[in-house]
Amino acid sequence: MGTSLAVLLGMLFGGLIFTVAGEHGAQAAAVAVIALAILGNVLSRAIPSVPAAAPDLKVQWNRIPESIAILKLARSRWRCAMPSSA
C-alpha cells in the first residue's frame, strides 16, 4: 500500500510541477528530483547503525540451491507455508 501511495503522490506532484512551472517544467522537475535525492541522502545518514544480528552467518549467493532448500523447507512445513501462499 505504501509503495502504491508513493507512486501516486509522485505522479501527482510531478504533474503539478510541470503545470506550475509552465514552460520551464522539465528544468523544475529536474531540480526537484535532485533536491529530493540530496534530502534523502542527508536524512539517511541520521539512521543509527546497528550491529549484525548474526556476524558469523554464511550467505549462499547461488540462488538456485537456496531456492530449492526453501521450497523443501516449505513443503515439510506446509501448514505454516499455506497461509502465506494465498
One Martini backbone bead per residue (centre of mass of N, CA, C, O) as a GRO file, in nm:
protein
   86
    1MET     BB    1   0.058   0.063  -0.021
    2GLY     BB    2   0.296   0.261   0.008
    3THR     BB    3   0.401   0.243  -0.283
    4SER     BB    4   0.145   0.332  -0.430
    5LEU     BB    5   0.127   0.606  -0.290
    6ALA     BB    6   0.403   0.713  -0.384
    7VAL     BB    7   0.345   0.700  -0.686
    8LEU     BB    8   0.096   0.879  -0.690
    9LEU     BB    9   0.229   1.131  -0.562
   10GLY     BB   10   0.453   1.160  -0.774
   11MET     BB   11   0.262   1.208  -1.013
   12LEU     BB   12   0.117   1.455  -0.902
   13PHE     BB   13   0.370   1.635  -0.845
   14GLY     BB   14   0.484   1.622  -1.129
   15GLY     BB   15   0.240   1.754  -1.270
   16LEU     BB   16   0.246   2.012  -1.095
   17ILE     BB   17   0.521   2.112  -1.179
   18PHE     BB   18   0.456   2.139  -1.483
   19THR     BB   19   0.218   2.337  -1.447
   20VAL     BB   20   0.353   2.566  -1.279
   21ALA     BB   21   0.620   2.605  -1.464
   22GLY     BB   22   0.555   2.538  -1.753
   23GLU     BB   23   0.807   2.594  -1.966
   24HIS     BB   24   1.003   2.492  -1.700
   25GLY     BB   25   0.932   2.192  -1.615
   26ALA     BB   26   1.188   2.019  -1.660
   27GLN     BB   27   1.376   2.182  -1.475
   28ALA     BB   28   1.203   2.162  -1.217
   29ALA     BB   29   1.204   1.853  -1.202
   30ALA     BB   30   1.511   1.817  -1.184
   31VAL     BB   31   1.549   1.979  -0.923
   32ALA     BB   32   1.355   1.808  -0.750
   33VAL     BB   33   1.504   1.538  -0.776
   34ILE     BB   34   1.778   1.630  -0.663
   35ALA     BB   35   1.672   1.739  -0.392
   36LEU     BB   36   1.549   1.467  -0.300
   37ALA     BB   37   1.814   1.306  -0.306
   38ILE     BB   38   1.969   1.478  -0.103
   39LEU     BB   39   1.768   1.453   0.129
   40GLY     BB   40   1.780   1.142   0.149
   41ASN     BB   41   2.082   1.124   0.211
   42VAL     BB   42   2.086   1.295   0.468
   43LEU     BB   43   1.865   1.134   0.627
   44SER     BB   44   2.012   0.850   0.615
   45ARG     BB   45   2.247   0.940   0.816
   46ALA     BB   46   2.044   0.927   1.080
   47ILE     BB   47   2.071   0.633   1.084
   48PRO     BB   48   2.135   0.398   1.293
   49SER     BB   49   2.361   0.177   1.380
   50VAL     BB   50   2.377  -0.186   1.354
   51PRO     BB   51   2.448  -0.474   1.455
   52ALA     BB   52   2.494  -0.780   1.379
   53ALA     BB   53   2.304  -1.062   1.438
   54ALA     BB   54   2.496  -1.263   1.236
   55PRO     BB   55   2.829  -1.257   1.173
   56ASP     BB   56   2.868  -1.589   1.103
   57LEU     BB   57   2.702  -1.584   0.854
   58LYS     BB   58   2.645  -1.771   0.568
   59VAL     BB   59   2.619  -1.677   0.231
   60GLN     BB   60   2.425  -1.788  -0.039
   61TRP     BB   61   2.456  -1.672  -0.376
   62ASN     BB   62   2.313  -1.916  -0.487
   63ARG     BB   63   1.980  -1.932  -0.572
   64ILE     BB   64   1.893  -2.221  -0.643
   65PRO     BB   65   1.962  -2.388  -0.385
   66GLU     BB   66   1.807  -2.199  -0.193
   67SER     BB   67   1.527  -2.233  -0.321
   68ILE     BB   68   1.508  -2.537  -0.280
   69ALA     BB   69   1.537  -2.532   0.029
   70ILE     BB   70   1.286  -2.361   0.081
   71LEU     BB   71   1.081  -2.551  -0.055
   72LYS     BB   72   1.139  -2.794   0.129
   73LEU     BB   73   1.064  -2.652   0.390
   74ALA     BB   74   0.772  -2.579   0.307
   75ARG     BB   75   0.680  -2.873   0.255
   76SER     BB   76   0.735  -2.972   0.555
   77ARG     BB   77   0.560  -2.686   0.634
   78TRP     BB   78   0.263  -2.645   0.500
   79ARG     BB   79   0.089  -2.514   0.729
   80CYS     BB   80   0.266  -2.249   0.736
   81ALA     BB   81   0.277  -2.178   0.416
   82MET     BB   82  -0.021  -2.152   0.319
   83PRO     BB   83  -0.113  -1.856   0.406
   84SER     BB   84   0.125  -1.711   0.229
   85SER     BB   85   0.015  -1.826  -0.069
   86ALA     BB   86  -0.264  -1.651  -0.112
   0.00000   0.00000   0.00000
